Amino acid sequence: MAAKQGKQKTDIVVKIENAYKAYGQNRVLGNLNLEIRREKFTCIVGPSGCGKSVLVYLIAGYEGLDQIGRAHV
C-alpha cells in the first residue's frame, strides 16, 4: 500500500521523550523515552507501583507531564 502523495508515512505511532511525572516527593516516571511502532505488539510490565498505569494514562491523555518533555500520539 503506497503512502498518499505529499504525506510521509511513519512507523512510530506513540513517541515519548524525557517524560517525568511525580506525585509529591514520589517520582513515578523519570527521563522516560519510548517509541511504539505501528503493527508491533508492545507490552508494559513491571512490579506494582513502578508507573505502568501512569504511562498508559499519559499515552491516553488523562495525565500530563510535570517537567519539560513530549508525548506524541
Residue pairs with C-beta under 8 A, 6 or more apart in sequence:
3 9
10 38
11 37
11 38
11 39
12 35
12 36
12 37
12 38
12 72
13 36
13 37
13 38
13 73
14 34
14 35
14 36
14 59
14 71
14 72
14 73
15 34
15 35
15 36
15 70
15 71
15 72
16 32
16 33
16 34
16 35
16 55
16 58
16 59
16 69
16 70
16 71
16 72
17 33
17 69
17 70
17 71
18 31
18 32
18 33
18 67
18 68
18 69
18 70
19 29
19 31
19 32
19 33
19 34
19 55
19 58
19 65
19 69
19 71
20 27
20 29
20 30
20 31
20 32
20 65
20 66
20 67
20 69
21 27
21 28
21 29
21 51
21 54
21 58
21 63
21 65
21 66
22 28
22 66
28 51
28 54
29 51
29 54
29 55
29 58
32 55
34 55
36 42
44 52
44 55
44 56
45 52
46 52
54 63
57 63
58 64
58 65
58 71
59 71
59 73
61 73
65 71
